[in-house]
């Protein structure tokens, strides 16, 4: 018998459940319709470092996050035209969390 890892097909409903479950593991992210949002407390230098890393990761995933600086906070919004979550959006949110922890010095 040959094992075929990662070849299992998920129905649309199973995929949405899987992605919603993955989102619950990302602390601080909220979902508002088709958008994922996160607000981080960063200084200016940390904001720049995060924005540069996010741009590289987002380009690789072909996503365009909205990152802005407002009142000492970095606001991040991930969205596509499709109101359903995509695996790419969840992957980018996870990468952003990794970048954030690295920048603020939390392992």
N, C-alpha and C positions, 0 to 999 in steps of 0.2 A: 504494500500500500504506500502511495506517495503522498506526503503531506504537502499541501499547497497553502502556505502561510500568506495571509493578506489577500487571498483570492475570493473570500466570501463576499457575496453581493448583498447590499442592504437595500431594503425598499426605501422610498422617500420618507415614510413615517419613522422607520428605524434610524435613518440617517439624522433626522431632526432631533430625535431623542438622544442619540449619541452625542451630537454637538451641544445640545442643551446641557447634558451631563458634564461634558468637558468644560463648559463655561462656568459651571458652579465651582469648579476647582480653582478658578482664577479669582482670587480675592480682590475686591475693590472694583471689579468691572460690573457695570450695570447694562441691562438691555432695555432699550426703548424702541419698540417696533423693530425696524430693520437696522438699528444702530447699536453699536457697542460703545460705551463711554467709560472713561477713567480720568480722574483728576489726581495729580501728584503734586506734592509740595517739594519744589526744587529751586535752587538758586539759579541765577542766570547761566553760569558756566555749566552746571549740571543739565539744564534745559538744552543747551546747545549740544552737549555730548549725547544726550538721549535722542534728540532730533536727527543727528547725523546717523546714528546707528539704526534708528527706525527707518530712515529713508532707504538705506541699503537693503534691509530685510523686506521692506514693502515693495521695492523694485523687483526683487527676486520672486515675490509672490504675485506681482502685477496688481497691487492694490495701491490706493491713494488715500492714506489716512489724513485727517485734518488735525494738525497739532498747532496749538496756540498758547501764548503766554498771557496770563491775566491775573493781576493782583498777587503776584508771587506764586502762582500755581501754573502748572502745565496741564492743559486740557487736551485730551486725545479723543477723537471720534473716528470710529471705523464704520463705514457703511458702503453698501452697494445699492444698486437699483432694485435688486431682489430683496423682499422683506425677510426671506428665510436666511438663517445663518449659513455661512459657508465654512468649509474646513480651513480655507485660507485665512479668513478673519480670525478664527479661533487660534490658528497657528501663529499669526502675527501678534495677537494679544498675549499669548504665552511668551513669545520672544521679547515683547516689550517689558513684561514682568521680569524676565531674566536681565535685560539691559538695566532696568531700574534698580534692581538689587545690586548689580555690579557697581553702578554709579554711586549709590549711596553707601556702599561698603558693607552690605548685608550678604552673608553667604548662604 
